[in-house]
Amino acid sequence: MSSSDNPSLYAAREPIFPRRVSGPFRRLKWWIMAVTLGIYYLTPWIRWDRGPNLPDQAVLVDLAGRRFFFFWIEIWPHEFYFVAGLLIMAGLGLFLFTSALGRVWCGYACPQTVWTDLFILTERWIDGDRNARVRLWNEKWNFRKVRLRAVKYAIWLFIGLATGGAWVFYFTDAPTLLRDLLTFSAHPVAYTTIAILTFTTVMFGGIAREQVCIYMCPWPRIQAAMMDEDTITVAYRDWRGEPRGKHRKAEGAEELGDCIDCNACVAVCPMGIDIRNGQQMECITCALCIDACDDVMAKIGKDRGLIDYLALTDEEAERAGAKPRPIWQHVLRPRTILYTSLWSLVGIGLVFALFVRPDIDLTVAPVRNPIFVTLSDGSIRNAYDVRLRNKHGEDRPFRVTIKGDPSLRVSLEGTPYETVSVPADTTMLQRVYVTAPGGSDPSRTERVDLRFWVRICRMASALTKTAHSTGKEDDMGELTGRKVFAITAIAFGIIITVNVTLAVQAVRTFPGLEVANSYVASQRFDTDRAAQEALGWTADAGYEGGTLTLVIRDKGGRAVDVDALEATIGRPTHVRDDDRPAFDRRGGVYAASVDLGAGLWVLRFSAAAPDGTQFRQHLSFEVKG
């Protein structure tokens, strides 16, 4: 508990200055950074010839034309399901990689990681490596410090400007927009977007850095639902490295582990954590600590892998001296196979839909004001708004006909023919009239089914839409309310099912309830804390030979007797192994016989002093294998 009378809820950021490291994982990150940044900055400048009536930019989000171009693929607004499918594949891919390799996305390919690496690289070029940057940070302001800061921020600003500029190039022709930007004739929206993205890039990648991952990103808090004991992630082999020690020639050096406590793994970590303390929410599994540790092990003549990618299921085998299971056995398991199957099904479905989609399309909507018109000769006429979509790169004549009752006649507004010319790569709205002669069966019937046919003249391609022609009421038969409800229910059913599944898995790993009502507990927190601190008691816990011990001492270091001692022993991350030990007082020490496995444990206990004051503590300790 804090000893301050007015505890602050704000913690100032401790600056992190990662040390330069070399190794296979660092080189892999350099390659990924170069490839991803190259794709992002250069893609808008790639040209792709689509013909005289279409833009020649390979990747273009044409908001004005309401289309998305990706090389030879053209996505129209009504085909947004392709984008939705890609988002689903991205989510499933994230689940797959996380369940197999932990936060590998965060450590290697996340934009926050990529740009942070770029900003740290420029900072290292200007300010020097870790020690030089620490000295510069603690140095008083002088001309040299101002000069270095000005150069660094200028380069950061240029990177942010290039990032914001590259983003807007995806939404219009890049060469044209660049010329307009340089001549100050571009739309204000372009300048505003670039300014906002420049600010966020510098803020997130250069200044906030690890705070974005720790406080802003939700993924560290939900990743536990994606991981299990077979997930391969960065970890420290404490059974090999402990006890730590630097003096290898001193007495008792033969009892030391391989870890020389050089803190190289901490110095290179961009999150500023110590992986030797176990898995932590801040860890992005970038594996730079592996490179640093392997380098140290090579220098002292030890085997690599003190810090390495490993799975928890291999821990007991490795502690016993056995070899871990092959990586493929960890990767190929029911969860990852399920994610891979779902990802593949969505991908195959999108590819199939992409290749079977027609080159022409139409949408039929009845005109409901008025619902029908009675002509002077007694005929009944219905009107329809038909959207004709020509996806070809040249103008095409569309012929509109209907199939249904032979007496029905079709006519197009603005032309005496059944054919209308639709411009290349556009959608045209055409008013179509369907007339039932007076006295015919359709004119005396409430509802008549008919089918719209659209053909490209002299071409075999054709599309159909079913509608209903009625004498008194028109209704579309292609997309009904029931179908929309079914689609919506299925979509939300999938979303709710996935969220409930993830929530259940996350709750199963929750370490337990701290207080039944946080508001009620907060009303007495300060009072209870002051009373407990007034006792001046301290507590220590240990475990050896199947016996859990607890010692509570007063200000003078003497063991004290307590009333109503209640305790729970369990793991920090789940409640499956929780147990309530039965403590007995044995010569000033409270002891209980329990069977604890290797790893971290937390003893949570509450005891009452003779005056009734409650003394509560959470004590963490490690059981060696």
N, C-alpha and C positions, 0 to 999 in steps of 0.2 A: 504493500500500500504506500501511497505517496505521503511524505511527511509535510508537504506544503499545506498551509491553511486554505489557500485558494488555488487548487490544482488547475492548470491550464489544459485545455483540450487541443491546443495547437502545438505542433512540434515543428521547429524550424528545420529546413532541409539541410542535411549534411552533404556538401559537395563530394562527388565521386570522381576520381581521376584514375581511370583504368590504365594499367601499365601495358606497353606493347608486348605482344607475345607472338611467337611463330610456331607453326605446327600444321598438321593436316586439317584440323577443324578450322583453324584461322584461314588457311588458304581456301578451303571450301567456302567460307563466308565471303572472302574477297571475290571469288568467281561468281557467287550468287548475287552479290551486290552489283558487280559490273554488268551481269546479264540483265537483271531486273531494271536497273537504272537505264541501261541502254535501250531496252524495250520501251520503257516509259517515255524517254526523251526523244527517241528517233521514230517511233511508229507513226506519228502524225505526218511525217514527211515522206512516207512511202507512197508511191503513186500506183494506181491500178486502173487500167483503161476499161471502162464499162460502156463506152459508146458516146455519141455526141450529146445526148440529152441527160446524162447522169454525171455526178461528181467523180473525179478521178483520184480522190483520196482513199487509200486502202481501208482505213478504219475511220469511220465518221459517224457521229451521232447527230443526224440532221434533224434538229428540233423543228425548224421551219417547215421542212418537207415531211415531218413526222415519220422518219425512217431511220434505221440503223444499218450501216454498211460495214461489212467485215470481209474484206477481199471479195470473193465471188458470191458471198451470201448477202442477201438483202432482206431485212426484217421489217415488216409493215406493222402498224399499230395493232391490228387485230391478231397479230402473231406474237403478242407479248408473252405468250406462254413459253416461247423459246428462252426468253430472259429469265422467267420464273424457274424454268427447268435448270438453267445454268446456275442460278442461285442455290437451288436445292442440291445440285451436284457439289457446289463449293462447300455447303454446310456438311454434307455427308463425307466429303473428302477431309474436312477439318476433323470430324469425329473419328474417321479412320486413322489418320496420322497420329492423332492424340492418343487413341487407345493403343496403338502399336508402339509409338516412339515418344510419348509424352508431348511436351510443348515444342516440338520440332519446328512447327510453323512460326512460333514466337521467336525462336532463337535464330532462324535463318532467313525467312522470307517475308515476315510481317513488314509492311511499309515503315512502321515506327522503328523497328530494328535496323532496317536498311538505311534509312535516312540518319538515324542516330550514329551508326557506324561511319557514315560519310562526314557528319559534323565533327565527330571525335577525331577522324583522320586529319581533317583540316586544322583542328585545334592542336594536334600533335605536331604537325608540320611547322606551325607558327610558334607555339609556346614551348615545345620540347616534350619529352616523355614525362612519365608520372611525377618523378621527383622535382623536375623543373617546373611543372605546372602547380604542384603543391607550394613550392617556394614563391612562385609568382602570385598565387592566391593570397598567401599570408604577407606578402610584401606591401609596404605602404605605397600609396600612389606617387608615381614619379613619371618622368618623360618616357622612359622605356616601357613602363607598364601601360601607359596611355597609348603609345604607339602600337604595341602588340595587340591590345584590345581593339583598337580602331581597325587594324588590318584584319583581325579575325572576324569581327562583326561585319565588315564590308564583304568579305568572302561569304559569310553565312547569308547575308542579305542577297547576294547574287545567286546563291543556290536556291533560296526561297523564291526569288523572282523567276528563275528558270523553271522551278517546279510549278508555280502558279501559271506561268505562260504556257508550259507544255499541256497543262490540263485544259485550258480554253481552246487550244489548237485541235482538240478532239471534237469540237462542236461546230466548227466551220472550216473552210478551206485554209490550211495553215499558211501558205505563202501570202495569200491575200490579207489575212488577219495580221500577219507580221508587218507587212507594209503599212497597213492602216494604223497599227500600234506605234510604229516608228514615226509616222507623219501626224500623229495625234488626231486621226480622223476616225478611230474605231468607236464603237458604241460604248457609252459609259458603263454598261453592264460588264463589258470585258475588262475595263480598268478596275472596276470594283472587285470583280472575282479574283483577278490577279493579286490585288492588294490584300484581300482576305486570306488567300492561300499562302501568300508570302509570309504574312504574320504568323499563321498557324504552323507553317513549316519550321520557321525559325524558333518559335516558342516550343513546339513539341519535340523537335529533333535536336535543337541546340541548347535550350535552357531547361525545360522540364525533364526531358530524357526519361530516366527510370521512373519518375513520378507518374507519367502517363500509364506505364504498365502496372504500377502498384495500385494507384488510386482511381484512374479513369477507366481502364479497360476491365470489362466484366469477366473476361475469359479466365483469369486466374482463379476466380471464385466458383466457377462451374466446371472447371476441368476435372475435378475429382470424380464427377459422375462418369467421365469418359475413361478413366484409368482404373486399373486393378493391379493385383500382385504380379501379373505377367507383363505389364507394360515396361518397356525398356526405357530407362531414363538415367540422367546423370546422378551418380551417387558416390559416396566415399566408403571404401572398404575399411571400416574401423577395426575389424578383427585383425587386419594386417598392419594398420598404421598406429594403433595404440599399444602402449602409452607413448606419447610423443616425447621427443627430446632432441636437443641440438648437440649436446656434448657427447660425441660418439666415442671418445677416447677416455672418458671419465669412468670411475668405478660404477658398475651396474649398467653400463651401456649395452651389454648383451641382452638385457631384459627389455630394452626399448623396441618399439615398433619401427616401421619404415618411415613414418612421418617425422621429419626433422623440424617441424613447426616453423617453416620459413615464411609462411603466409603468402607464398607466391600465388596460390589459388585465389586468395582474397584480393590481392593487388590487381589482378587482371580482370576481375569480375565487373561487368558494366552495371550490375545491380548493387554492388557493394556488400554482398553477403558472404558468409563462410559456409561452403557446401559441407564441411565436416560436421556441422550441426544438424545434418539431416535435410530432408526435403522441406522446402519453404515456399510459400506462395510467391515470393519475389523471383524465384529462379525461373529463367526462360530457357534453360537447357541449351545454351549457346555452345557449351563444351570448351570454352576457352580455358577453364580451370583444368581440364584434362590435358591440354597442350602444355600448360605451365607446369603441372605436376610431372608429366612424362619427361619434360626437359630436366627437371631437378633429379628425378630418379636415374636418368641416364648419367648425370654428372657424378652421382654418389655410387654408381654401380649396382643399382637395384632394378628389378623388373618393372616395366611400365604397368599402368592399370591400377595404381592406388586409388585414383579417381577415374571413373570410367562409366560407360553406358552399361547398365546391368539391371536385372529384374529382381524384385524382392523374393520371388520363389526360389532363386538360386542362392540366397543368403545362407540358409542352413547347410546346403551342400558344400559351399565354398568354405564355410567355417570349419567343416569337418575335413577339409583338404581335397574334396572331390572337384571335378571340373563342372563348370556350368553347362546348362543345356544349350544346344545350338540356337542361334538367333531365330532361325525360321520356325522353330517350335514355339517360340514366344509370339512371333508375328501371326502365324497361322493358327488361330483359335476361333471358336464360334462367334465371338463379338466382331472380330475384324472380318471374318468371312461374311457375316451378315451385312456389315457396312459396305463391303466391296460388292456384294450382290445387288444391294439397293442402288449403289452408285452406278453400276453397270447397266441395270435395268433402265434407270432414268436416261443415261447416255444413249443406249440403244434406241429408246423411244424417241428421243430428240432427233437422232440421225434418221430414223425411219420417217418421222414426220417431215423432216427437211427435204427428203428426196421424193416424197409422194405428194407434196403440196402442189396444187395446180398453178398454171401461169395466168389464169383468169379467175375472177371471183365475183360474187354478187351478194348483196344483202337486200332483202325485201321487207318493207315496212308499210302496212296499210295506212291510208289517209283516213283519219277518223272524224274529220270535220269538213264536210258532212260524211256520215258513214256510207251513204249511197245517194245517188241522184237518179230521179225518174225523168227521163227525157220526154220530149213532146210526142214521140211515136210510141210511148209506153215502155220503152226499153229501160232496163235497170243497169246503171253503170257504177262500178267501183273504181277507185283510184289507188295506185300504189307508188311509193317512192322506192325506186330500185337504184342501188349504188353499184355501178359497174366498175370493176377494178382491173386495169390492164397492167400486168407486171412485165410486159415485153419492153424492149428498148426502142420500139417503133410504133406508130399509130396502127390501130387495128379496128376493122369494122365489126361491131357486135350485132348479131341478129337475136332479137328477143321474141320468143314464141311461148305458147302455153299448151299444156295437155290436160284434158279433162273432158267436159261435155262438148260434143262437136258443135253445138250452137253458139258457144262462147266465141267472142271476137276480141282481138287485142289490137291496140293502137298506141303509138308513141306521141307524146306531146312535142310539137315543133317540127314534125316530119310526117309526110304521108306514108312513109315506108316502115317496115319492121326492123330496119337496120339503122344504127347510129354509130358514128365514128368516135372512138375513145382515144384521146391522145396517149402518147407513149408514157409508161411508168406513172400513170395518174389514176385517180378515182373520179368518176363523173356521176352526178346525180341525175337520174332520168325519171320523169313522171310517166307512168304507164297506166292506160285505161283498159279495163276488162268490161265488156258490155254483153248483157244477156238480152236477146230480142224479146219484145213484149209477147206474152202468151206462152213463152217457152218454159220448159220445166225448171231451169235454173232461176228464172225470174219469179217463180211461184214458191221457191224453196228457201227455207231459212238459211241453209248452209250448203255450199257446194265445194267439194275439194278440187283443187287444180294444182298444176305443177308448172313453175316457170322454167323455161329452158333458155340458156344463153349460149350461142355458138359464135365462134369466129368464122366469118365467111371464108369459104374455100379452105378451111382448116378443120381438122378432126376434133379439136379440143372443144369440150362442151361442159357446162355445169347446169345443175338443176336446183331449184328451190321449191318446196311445197308450200302453198298458201291455201287459204279458204276464201272463196268468193261467196258472198251472202247477199240476199236481197235486202236485209235489214240490219245486219251486223257483220263486221269483218273481224277476223282474228287470225294472227299468224300461227302456223302450225309447226314452224321449225324450232323455235326456242320458247318453251312454255314456262310458266311460273314454277311448275313442279320440277322441271329440269334444272332451273336456276337454283331452286331450294335444295335439290339433291346435290348439285355441284358444290354449293356453299357448305352444306352439312358435311359432305365428305372431306372438303378441304379443312374446315375447322376441326372436324373429328381427328384428322391426322395431326394437326397442330396441337390440339389438346392432349392427344395420346402421347405424343413425343414429350411434351412439357411435363405431363404427369409422371411418365417413366423416368425422366431425368430428375424430377423433384424427389421421387421415391428413392432413387439410388443415392441422391445427395443426402437426404435425411437419414438414410441408413448409416452413413458415415459420420453423422453429427455427433460430437463428443458428449452431448447431454444438455439438460436444462440447468441453467445457472440459478435463475429465480423464477418463481411462478408468475410474478407481476413486476415488471421492471419499474413502473411508476411508483408503486407502493414501496419497493425496496429503495428507490432513490430518496424517498422522504426521510429515511433513517440512516442513510449511508454515512453522512458526515459524522453523526453522533456515534454510530457504532465504530467507525474508524478511529475516532478520537479515544474512545474507551479502550479499544484493543491496543492502540499505541501506548496508552498510559500503563498498561501491564508491563511493557518492556520485554515481552517474551520472544524467544526465537525457537525454531524447530528444525530438526534434521531427521532425514529418513535414509534407510539403507536396506540392502538385501544381501544375504549371504547364507548359503547352505539351506535353502528352503525356508528361512525365517525373515520376515519383514519386521524391521525395528523402527521405532519412532521415539525420539527424545525431545522433550519440551523443557527449555531452561528459562530461568528468570534473568533479571538484569545482572545478577551476580554470577551467572553461569551454573547455578545449581538446578538439578532436576526437580520438577514440580509435579505434584499430584493434581489431576484434573477430574472433573465430574462429567458424566454423560459424554464420553468420547464416542463419536460416530465417524466412520471413515469409509471411503470407497477407493479401491485401487483399480486402475484401468489404463488403457492406451490413450495417447493424446488425440487420436484421429477417429476413434469409433468406440462404441459401447458394447461390442460383442464379448470382450474379455473382462467386463466390469465384475468386481467381486467385493463383498463386504467382509474385510478381515475381522476376526474376533480377537481383540488385543487383550493381553494379560500384562499386569505390571510385574516386571522381573528386575528387582534391584535398581530402581530409578529409570528403567527403560521399558517402554511398552512394546511387546513382541507378539507376533501372530505367525502361525504356520500357514504359508500359502505357496502355491506352485506358480512361479512366474517364468515365462519364456524370455529369451534374449531380446534386447531392444529397449526402447524408451518406455517408461511408465510414469504415471502421475498419481500421487496420493493426495486425495482431497479429503480433508477432515475438519471437523468442528468439535471443539471442546469447551467446557464451561469452567471458569475460574471459581474459587470458593465464594466470591461475592456475586456470582451469576453472570459476569461479563463473558460474552462469547468470543472465542479465539478461533479464527478460521485461517487456513492456509492451503495452498496448492504447492506440493513439493514434487519436483521432477528429478528422476534419477535413471541411470542406465544399468541394465542387467547384462553382464558380459556372457557370451556364449561359451 
